[in-house]
Amino acid sequence: MKLWGGRFTKETDKKVDEFHSSISFDQRLYRQDILGSMAHARMLGTCGIISQEEADKIIKGLEEVLQDIEEGKVEFDITAEDIHMNIERLLIAKIGDTGKKLHTARSRNDQVALDTRMYLKEEINNTVKLLKELQKVLVELAKEHLDTVMPGYTHLQKAQPVTLAHHLMAYFEMFQRDVERLLDCYRRTDVMPLGSGALAGTTFPIDRQQVARELGFAKISANSLDAVSDRDFVIEFTAAASLIMMHLSRFAEELVLWSSDEFSFVEMDDAYSTGSSIMPQKKNPDVAELVRGKTGRVYGNLVAMLTMMKSLPLAYNKDMQEDKEALFDTIDTVQGCLSVFIPMLKSMRVNRERMLESTRRGFTNATDVADYLVRKGLPFRDAHRVVGQMVLFCLSRGIYLEDLTLEEFRQFSAVIDQDIFEMLSVKSCVERRNVPGGPAREQVLETIKRAEKLIESDYGQ
């Protein structure tokens, strides 16, 4: 008989048990469920709702159940539906009728909300730690490549010269926003819902603050209806996770491109590459490709949860059971991708010479020539047109701006003098962009200093 089966005259159909049960996936909440139950039992004893002796017996029994689970001695029962009822059954089997008093003044509705919030708080912190590890790798690589000049792109066309350090630190900023979003999400997850009951609280004189303090929550929920029906915090985490995956996917896409023969900017370590079953010469950046591919499943989880919640009346509905698999899969996917992306990036080999040569061959110094003409008195729009004509001239002859003679330059504008050649070095083009946030060495060093402080600060720990 089900623990809720008093008003029923027959057992549920076996297919319904299988369809209805969530123990196959929510069993990962066992630790949070037991810790939450221990805090609840302790509060029931303190408030005199059950005797102190009963509370102590329940807590001791729960400790033993926890130990049994972690030692692999427990096989969860599908007929008990979920982790909450499985734990309660195990407790009753261990300590007898006293275990039946544990569920006084609570419902599975506020219980599952509690477990999910406790679990997600921990996983937010774990995800932040991984992001900070990735940021550390980015900073270390940036230090190594302060002077590694590479082409910057717009529209995947060579645009202006930057350094690899500057490029890598752009991703640092993306992941920093991800850290900040997760920490902001943590604040809204850090709300204790237990005591909301099924939807309308309880008639027992409970102390919700005691439970919140024991479980490390910052505050308690303000409305019992909202507390049991809210999954905003799950959706918000999955939205933040989707942005993390989007940033990883963009980075992965660039690494896939850069490792191609056409670019040859980087080479993935053998440990993070795979081969072909038919083509013996192949070395495929499969790790980066798979990270890029897994982004879609996290997006799908976000859409699934938004769709699940969009038409639900207050308060709890069984539809909300569907949040667990989507949440767990999102956590596993994001953390799994970060865990393999970090060492892949750290072991990557950079072809500095190829990057520099590619920069020289792409007219990436054209804007600097236009700026030179502006300093000589031409309006920028006229300077833009003149340099465009220079580029067209070079293209027709298969040469680059740095190949032009002074006489050839002066065919396009009489204001050009010998100092034009100082403008053409792609390295000097980078160093002249010495503005806050720019790619000049001095500015990137400042960015790195700021980044190191952010990584080491309490913010995000």
Sequence and secondary structure as in RCSB ss.txt:
>XXXX:A:sequence
MKLWGGRFTKETDKKVDEFHSSISFDQRLYRQDILGSMAHARMLGTCGIISQEEADKIIKGLEEVLQDIEEGKVE
FDITAEDIHMNIERLLIAKIGDTGKKLHTARSRNDQVALDTRMYLKEEINNTVKLLKELQKVLVELAKEHLDTVM
PGYTHLQKAQPVTLAHHLMAYFEMFQRDVERLLDCYRRTDVMPLGSGALAGTTFPIDRQQVARELGFAKISANSL
DAVSDRDFVIEFTAAASLIMMHLSRFAEELVLWSSDEFSFVEMDDAYSTGSSIMPQKKNPDVAELVRGKTGRVYG
NLVAMLTMMKSLPLAYNKDMQEDKEALFDTIDTVQGCLSVFIPMLKSMRVNRERMLESTRRGFTNATDVADYLVR
KGLPFRDAHRVVGQMVLFCLSRGIYLEDLTLEEFRQFSAVIDQDIFEMLSVKSCVERRNVPGGPAREQVLETIKR
AEKLIESDYGQ
>XXXX:A:secstr
  TTGGG SS   HHHHHHH  HHHHGGGHHHHHHHHHHHHHHHHHTTSS HHHHHHHHHHHHHHHHHHHTT   
  GGG SHHHHHHHHHHHHHGGGGGGTTTT  HHHHHHHHHHHHHHHHHHHHHHHHHHHHHHHHHHHHHTTT EE
EEEETTEEEEEEEHHHHHHHHHHHHHHHHHHHHHHHHHH EE TT TTTT  SS   HHHHHHHHT SEE S HH
HHHH  HHHHHHHHHHHHHHHHHHHHHHHHHHHTSTTT SEE  GGG B  SS TT  B HHHHHHHHHHHHHHH
HHHHHHHHHTT  SS  GGGGGHHHHHHHHHHHHHHHHHHHHHHHHH EE HHHHHHHHHTTTTTHHHHHHHHHH
TT  HHHHHHHHHHHHHHHHHHT  GGG  HHHHHTT TT  GGGGGG  HHHHHHH  STTSSSHHHHHHHHHH
HHHHHHSSTT 
